[in-house]
Amino acid sequence: MRSATITRKTAETDITVDVNLDGSGRYDTQTGVGFFDHMLDQLARHSLIDMTIRCAGDLHIDDHHTVEDVGIALGQALSQALGDKRGIRRYGACLLPMDDALVRAALDLSGRPYLVWHLDLPTPKIGTFDTELVREFFQALSTHGGITLHVDALHGINSHHMAEAAFKAVARSLREAVETDPRKADAIPSTKGSL
């Protein structure tokens, strides 16, 4: 089983993340931030990675620590579940439409974290959720998951649609990248011999 459990406790958040890379996209998310829970559910459902996420955060301050720290813990869980990355496809990409939004995501499970972000959401809030936190989540996920990640909005006028398209596009890219390559199931996908 390619699975992992990460617990992370600080003065700001108390988090447990369970992932199973060979799941069916089951999700059970409770962070106290409704829109963020909805996005994490999309991430699990469309990546086919089973995720259980619990976070008790300092929401009396704002949502920032909760969103960022869940990204950190989820990135760590994905990295741990991948192990030495033997047999994975490594790369994934998706061009995802959602109504007015069209978002492209491409990623490499390289072990070299890097985020390229061209997704400017047109409103500062989605309900009560600060839209700048979408980027903060993916920055944390990329950094702590060792993921090179590019996210580009090609079209979009609705912040909700654009943010959701980003989560779904990254999810579909992850699904492709973590899958076992039947032609090279016993090999590390790098000429260096390690990732």
BAVEX-8912 format. One line per 4 residues: number of its first residue (from 1); their letters; for each residue x, y, z of C-alpha. Coordinates in nm, 3 decimals, always signed. Layout:
REM BAVEX-8912
NUM = a = X/Y/Z | ... .
This chain:
REM BAVEX-8912
1 = mrsa = +0.000/+0.000/+0.000 | +0.131/+0.341/-0.097 | -0.012/+0.525/+0.199 | +0.100/+0.758/+0.474 .
5 = titr = -0.019/+0.936/+0.785 | +0.123/+1.272/+0.890 | +0.049/+1.451/+1.214 | +0.160/+1.809/+1.262 .
9 = ktae = +0.096/+2.009/+1.577 | +0.201/+2.369/+1.634 | +0.073/+2.658/+1.842 | -0.144/+2.750/+1.540 .
13 = tdit = -0.278/+2.418/+1.408 | -0.325/+2.052/+1.499 | -0.343/+1.842/+1.183 | -0.370/+1.476/+1.085 .
17 = vdvn = -0.358/+1.375/+0.718 | -0.404/+1.020/+0.587 | -0.351/+0.943/+0.217 | -0.373/+0.630/+0.004 .
21 = ldgs = -0.236/+0.682/-0.346 | -0.409/+0.366/-0.472 | -0.754/+0.464/-0.355 | -1.075/+0.556/-0.532 .
25 = gryd = -1.094/+0.924/-0.441 | -1.272/+0.887/-0.108 | -1.253/+1.194/+0.113 | -1.334/+1.296/+0.467 .
29 = tqtg = -1.224/+1.653/+0.525 | -1.282/+1.870/+0.831 | -1.076/+2.188/+0.860 | -1.340/+2.432/+0.981 .
33 = vgff = -1.308/+2.629/+0.656 | -1.604/+2.538/+0.435 | -1.476/+2.647/+0.095 | -1.135/+2.492/+0.162 .
37 = dhml = -1.298/+2.161/+0.262 | -1.488/+2.170/-0.068 | -1.162/+2.222/-0.260 | -0.982/+1.943/-0.072 .
41 = dqla = -1.274/+1.711/-0.149 | -1.228/+1.795/-0.518 | -0.854/+1.727/-0.490 | -0.918/+1.380/-0.350 .
45 = rhsl = -1.207/+1.292/-0.579 | -1.033/+1.384/-0.904 | -0.688/+1.250/-0.813 | -0.835/+0.916/-0.696 .
49 = idmt = -0.618/+0.957/-0.386 | -0.810/+0.870/-0.070 | -0.769/+1.152/+0.183 | -0.877/+1.197/+0.542 .
53 = irca = -0.787/+1.540/+0.673 | -0.850/+1.683/+1.018 | -0.737/+2.028/+1.122 | -0.811/+2.230/+1.433 .
57 = gdlh = -0.668/+2.573/+1.361 | -0.665/+2.924/+1.500 | -0.963/+3.034/+1.291 | -1.036/+3.312/+1.540 .
61 = iddh = -0.736/+3.486/+1.379 | -0.805/+3.393/+1.016 | -0.789/+3.095/+0.779 | -0.426/+3.143/+0.674 .
65 = htve = -0.250/+2.906/+0.915 | -0.509/+2.633/+0.859 | -0.483/+2.646/+0.479 | -0.105/+2.673/+0.465 .
69 = dvgi = -0.039/+2.407/+0.729 | -0.277/+2.158/+0.566 | -0.079/+2.214/+0.245 | +0.243/+2.140/+0.434 .
73 = algq = +0.106/+1.821/+0.592 | -0.056/+1.698/+0.271 | +0.267/+1.757/+0.077 | +0.460/+1.559/+0.340 .
77 = alsq = +0.206/+1.277/+0.327 | +0.223/+1.254/-0.052 | +0.602/+1.249/-0.043 | +0.608/+0.978/+0.224 .
81 = algd = +0.350/+0.765/+0.041 | +0.552/+0.785/-0.283 | +0.861/+0.644/-0.113 | +1.145/+0.612/-0.363 .
85 = krgi = +0.896/+0.677/-0.648 | +0.982/+0.351/-0.819 | +0.744/+0.274/-1.105 | +0.550/+0.600/-1.111 .
89 = rryg = +0.478/+0.798/-1.427 | +0.627/+1.104/-1.249 | +0.475/+1.369/-1.478 | +0.114/+1.480/-1.508 .
93 = acll = -0.075/+1.755/-1.685 | -0.435/+1.863/-1.732 | -0.624/+2.131/-1.919 | -0.947/+2.167/-1.722 .
97 = pmdd = -1.257/+2.364/-1.821 | -1.518/+2.471/-1.569 | -1.780/+2.702/-1.716 | -1.599/+3.034/-1.781 .
101 = alvr = -1.271/+2.906/-1.636 | -0.998/+2.720/-1.819 | -0.698/+2.622/-1.606 | -0.385/+2.435/-1.706 .
105 = aald = -0.177/+2.244/-1.452 | +0.143/+2.053/-1.510 | +0.361/+1.888/-1.249 | +0.671/+1.681/-1.195 .
109 = lsgr = +0.719/+1.469/-0.883 | +1.087/+1.551/-0.911 | +1.176/+1.614/-0.549 | +1.261/+1.969/-0.658 .
113 = pylv = +0.991/+2.203/-0.528 | +0.903/+2.495/-0.752 | +0.576/+2.680/-0.804 | +0.493/+2.885/-1.113 .
117 = whld = +0.159/+3.057/-1.053 | -0.037/+3.254/-1.311 | -0.386/+3.247/-1.167 | -0.508/+3.587/-1.058 .
121 = lptp = -0.850/+3.553/-0.899 | -1.066/+3.857/-0.975 | -1.219/+3.896/-0.628 | -1.052/+3.909/-0.284 .
125 = kigt = -1.307/+3.670/-0.132 | -1.510/+3.363/-0.220 | -1.777/+3.386/+0.046 | -1.564/+3.445/+0.356 .
129 = fdte = -1.256/+3.271/+0.211 | -0.954/+3.487/+0.119 | -0.870/+3.403/-0.243 | -0.498/+3.468/-0.188 .
133 = lvre = -0.495/+3.148/+0.019 | -0.540/+2.934/-0.291 | -0.183/+3.016/-0.393 | -0.061/+2.973/-0.034 .
137 = ffqa = -0.199/+2.619/-0.027 | -0.031/+2.518/-0.352 | +0.297/+2.683/-0.248 | +0.300/+2.474/+0.071 .
141 = lsth = +0.196/+2.156/-0.114 | +0.467/+2.204/-0.376 | +0.740/+2.287/-0.125 | +0.671/+2.004/+0.117 .
145 = ggit = +0.574/+1.749/-0.148 | +0.887/+1.812/-0.357 | +0.669/+1.897/-0.656 | +0.749/+2.120/-0.951 .
149 = lhvd = +0.406/+2.270/-1.020 | +0.284/+2.509/-1.287 | -0.070/+2.649/-1.270 | -0.201/+2.887/-1.536 .
153 = alhg = -0.546/+3.037/-1.584 | -0.610/+3.070/-1.954 | -0.962/+3.210/-1.908 | -1.193/+3.297/-1.623 .
157 = insh = -1.417/+3.563/-1.475 | -1.560/+3.385/-1.170 | -1.325/+3.332/-0.873 | -1.505/+3.021/-0.748 .
161 = hmae = -1.490/+2.855/-1.089 | -1.124/+2.947/-1.137 | -1.015/+2.823/-0.794 | -1.210/+2.500/-0.830 .
165 = aafk = -1.071/+2.444/-1.179 | -0.720/+2.486/-1.035 | -0.778/+2.222/-0.766 | -0.932/+1.982/-1.017 .
169 = avar = -0.655/+2.038/-1.274 | -0.387/+1.971/-1.011 | -0.583/+1.666/-0.896 | -0.600/+1.518/-1.246 .
173 = slre = -0.229/+1.589/-1.292 | -0.148/+1.415/-0.962 | -0.360/+1.117/-1.064 | -0.153/+1.075/-1.378 .
177 = avet = +0.184/+1.133/-1.209 | +0.140/+0.891/-0.917 | +0.005/+0.607/-1.133 | +0.224/+0.305/-1.188 .
181 = dprk = +0.373/+0.290/-1.537 | +0.311/-0.069/-1.654 | +0.610/-0.048/-1.890 | +0.851/+0.057/-1.612 .
185 = adai = +0.691/-0.060/-1.287 | +1.028/-0.157/-1.139 | +1.229/+0.151/-1.238 | +1.297/+0.492/-1.090 .
189 = pstk = +1.177/+0.740/-1.358 | +1.506/+0.928/-1.382 | +1.841/+0.874/-1.554 | +2.000/+0.971/-1.221 .
193 = gsl = +1.859/+0.658/-1.059 | +1.686/+0.850/-0.781 | +1.430/+1.124/-0.730 .
